Amino acid sequence: ENGGRRGGMSLGRIRNNIKMGDDNLWGICEDRGMATFKIKRRVGVNELEIKEGIYWGIEEGRKEGKVGRNCVDSLRGEK
């Protein structure tokens, strides 16, 4: 895509956003997606501890500005 056209400009912004995220800087876009996890575990692993670890990690990401707050918490359903 030609860099001067709308598609090329959009792809350039996406590429820049990915680089900024990789460099631990703020992304350009307010919509940072939705946290999705695929977890494989051994028998006997405490699922509640995994769940709390995920909540903790998301909250740490919010404190660092890497995870945006939604109007409704998609994991807990709270406002």
Secondary structure, DSSP 4 states (H G I P E B T S, - for coil): --TTSHHHHHHHHHHHHHHHHHTT---S-S------------TT--HHHHHHHHHHHHHHHHHTTSSPPPSS-TTT---
